[in-house]
Amino acid sequence: MSDDKLMILTSTFPDRAIAEKTAHHLVDAGLAVCAQVGADLTSYYRWEGAVQKDSEVAVTFKVLASRFPLFCGELELKHPYDVPQMIGWTADHVSSSYARWAEGGDT
């Protein structure tokens, strides 16, 4: 892989339709390399002074570091939550074949 590291970002959405629509948009726009819409989950969190319980859908995005700021800006614009979960980190290991694919050299 070149100097363009691969980033991983997780977020949650209120339902599968919104998760899939957002995932498709970000991949189609070339901001994410891949998006994996996961299983339904139950989230507990504090909001406006009370513990909330909601059904959500988790999405894991893979994003090249060079596109990460644009990706995060677009995700915030498209996300339905006032404060979307956006937790990201750099991938410590990426296989060479996946890295080539992610960079567009093996599609």
C-alpha positions as a printed Julia matrix, in Angstrom:
107×3 Matrix{Float64}:
   0.0    0.0    0.0
   1.24   3.49  -0.75
   1.38   6.21   1.89
  -2.43   6.45   1.71
  -3.41   4.5    4.83
  -6.73   2.75   5.15
  -9.06   4.13   7.81
 -11.96   2.31   9.46
 -14.97   4.23  10.73
 -18.06   2.95  12.48
 -21.39   4.68  12.73
 -24.96   3.78  13.63
 -28.23   4.61  11.89
 -31.86   4.53  12.99
 -32.86   1.85  10.47
 -31.56  -0.4    7.7
 -33.0    1.67   4.83
 -31.18   4.83   5.91
 -27.99   2.87   6.65
 -28.02   1.27   3.2
 -28.88   4.52   1.4
 -26.05   6.39   3.15
 -23.57   3.55   2.62
 -24.41   3.39  -1.08
 -24.09   7.16  -1.47
 -20.66   7.33   0.18
 -19.26   4.43  -1.86
 -20.83   5.7   -5.1
 -19.37   9.18  -4.47
 -15.9    7.61  -4.14
 -15.5    8.75  -0.55
 -15.59   5.26   0.96
 -13.9    2.2   -0.5
 -16.41  -0.14   1.13
 -19.32  -0.03   3.53
 -20.63  -3.01   5.45
 -24.14  -2.68   6.83
 -24.28  -4.91   9.86
 -26.85  -6.52  12.06
 -29.5   -4.73  14.02
 -28.49  -3.76  17.54
 -29.9   -2.14  20.65
 -28.12   0.98  21.89
 -28.28   2.47  25.37
 -27.0    6.02  25.78
 -27.6    9.2   27.73
 -29.34  12.01  25.83
 -30.84  15.17  27.29
 -30.4   13.92  30.85
 -32.02  10.51  30.48
 -30.9    7.03  29.48
 -32.33   6.17  26.06
 -32.81   2.77  24.41
 -33.09   2.57  20.62
 -32.85   0.04  17.84
 -30.04   0.91  15.42
 -28.06  -0.54  12.53
 -24.25  -0.43  12.59
 -22.2    0.38   9.5
 -18.44  -0.08   9.12
 -16.78   2.05   6.45
 -13.32   1.63   4.91
 -11.88   4.94   3.7
  -8.52   5.99   2.28
  -6.87   8.49   4.63
  -6.59  11.07   1.82
 -10.4   11.06   1.51
 -11.16  10.8    5.22
 -11.87  14.53   5.9
 -14.22  14.76   2.88
 -15.85  11.46   3.85
 -16.48  12.65   7.43
 -17.95  15.95   6.21
 -20.31  14.2    3.8
 -21.31  11.61   6.42
 -22.23  14.41   8.83
 -24.28  16.16   6.12
 -26.17  12.98   5.16
 -26.59  11.52   8.65
 -30.04  11.88  10.24
 -28.75  12.23  13.83
 -27.88  15.57  15.45
 -24.74  13.96  16.87
 -23.81  10.94  14.72
 -21.42   8.32  16.02
 -18.22   8.69  14.0
 -15.42   6.63  15.54
 -12.43   6.01  13.31
  -8.98   4.5   13.44
  -6.14   3.58  11.1
  -5.92  -0.06  10.01
  -2.71  -1.53  11.45
  -2.53  -4.29   8.87
  -3.99  -4.45   5.38
  -3.18  -7.33   3.03
  -1.35  -6.22  -0.1
  -4.11  -7.46  -2.41
  -6.82  -5.61  -0.44
  -4.67  -2.48  -0.36
  -4.25  -2.56  -4.16
  -7.98  -3.02  -4.55
  -8.73  -0.18  -2.11
  -6.44   2.16  -4.01
  -8.16   1.25  -7.28
  -5.27  -0.66  -8.76
  -6.93  -4.05  -8.84
 -10.56  -3.47  -9.81
